Amino acid sequence: MGKVQETVLEIDLSALAHNYRLLRGRIREKTKLLAVVKAFAYGSDAVKVAQKLEALGVDYLAVAYVSEGVVLRDAGIRTPILVLHPQIANFDKIIEKCLEPSLYSERVLKAFLATAEKHGQKQYPIHLKFNTGLNRLGFSEAEIPLIAKEMKNNRAVKAIAVFSHLAASEDDGERSFTQQQLNRFEGIAAKIDLEIGYRPFRHVLNTSGILNYPQAQFHMVRSGIGLYGFGNDAKVDAQLRPIASLKTIISQIHTLKAGESVGYNRAFIAGENCKIATLPLGHADGIGRIYGGGTTQVLLHDTAVYIVGNVCMDMIMIDVTEIDCSEGDEVTVFGNGITATTFAETAHTISYELLTGISQRVTRRFIGD
Ligand SMILES: *Cc1c(COP(=O)(O)O)cnc(C)c1O
């Protein structure tokens, strides 16, 4: 693994395998594992990650949008792919590419039934999504008779699963709310079994759900962030391995006298003589302006140093006054030593947002395969 020569997001596929096995070890042998690979597999690389997971034996994949599923199919991925948030305009594509839609309202259910009929489908697999308290996407319990009526008159589709999503599975203070969601889900699933006359399988847990509510794994669980190395929990984080590290190099070093300034709007003024290094990444790469102004640290030679001044589109500057360093030296933005969670916390956000925000301009480099 050579030194980096530009900004790269290094993806460790052996860490992915480690996390996959660890999560597998947390669920029953019979429980299927669905890997959520939406948003470029949380900012890494959806195709590479899906290929690795397929090789590891993952049961299911999920993406948010149809276009993301199309990319995976076109890359040769054959594992079932659930599309969590499809739009009617893409329903032909869903069938063309053998994707499985989440259907979440009367409007989309009717539209998908019509599309499946138009394509002459028989028992095309769909997942019925229910709202149990997140109030984001999903049928309500009261709509079950309507769903049953639609499904009974239609042989083109088959509900292979009923599912829901938890609002606060990582939040210990919301255990009773989560339990209420789980109870509601069980009630809904049982009603569906009765009303449509067969038993779709059930899935409800995300990563934190897997860790905190193992009794609710049903037939399948859905993990995203856990596979990428974060469990929303310090104890679990210690066992998981982050798969992505953002690394870069020093482009140039400037020596400044007291009173001189750095970057746009002179947002940093040197209090005393100092040394400033410029890095080739900025807000267009996913390191937003929020990380500037002395709020956030990166690692240079294992020492944490501050980002100073305004983050630019293609550059950030760091204060390296105390460090013996040269142009071309490697800098870790997050990864070993500073996790994405720690880095994100300085901007009052979460690893999910930081990771998925690393733009496609940043070269992905794969190790550990
Ligand atoms: C994104 C998503 C997940 C994955 O959640 P993690 O917390 O990353 O494990 C699971 N289910 C649904 C419906 C999602 O949208």
The ligand as an SDF file (V2000), in Angstrom:
LIG
                    3D

 15 15  0  0  0  0  0  0  0  0999 V2000
  -30.6520    3.6640    5.0500 C   0  0  0  0  0  0  0  0  0  0  0  0
  -31.5970    2.6520    5.5520 C   0  0  0  0  0  0  0  0  0  0  0  0
  -31.1410    1.5510    6.3180 C   0  0  0  0  0  0  0  0  0  0  0  0
  -29.7300    1.4160    6.8270 C   0  0  0  0  0  0  0  0  0  0  0  0
  -29.6190    2.0230    8.1040 O   0  0  0  0  0  0  0  0  0  0  0  0
  -28.2450    1.9470    8.9260 P   0  0  0  0  0  0  0  0  0  0  0  0
  -28.5260    2.7470   10.1510 O   0  0  0  0  0  0  0  0  0  0  0  0
  -27.2120    2.5840    8.0650 O   0  0  0  0  0  0  0  0  0  0  0  0
  -27.9660    0.5270    9.1750 O   0  0  0  0  0  0  0  0  0  0  0  0
  -32.0470    0.5580    6.6200 C   0  0  0  0  0  0  0  0  0  0  0  0
  -33.3510    0.6560    6.2480 N   0  0  0  0  0  0  0  0  0  0  0  0
  -33.8280    1.7280    5.5550 C   0  0  0  0  0  0  0  0  0  0  0  0
  -35.2590    1.7820    5.1930 C   0  0  0  0  0  0  0  0  0  0  0  0
  -32.9700    2.7670    5.1980 C   0  0  0  0  0  0  0  0  0  0  0  0
  -33.4420    3.8220    4.5320 O   0  0  0  0  0  0  0  0  0  0  0  0
  1  2  1  0
  2  3  1  0
  2 14  2  0
  3  4  1  0
  3 10  2  0
  4  5  1  0
  5  6  1  0
  6  7  2  0
  6  8  1  0
  6  9  1  0
 10 11  1  0
 11 12  2  0
 12 13  1  0
 12 14  1  0
 14 15  1  0
M  END
$$$$
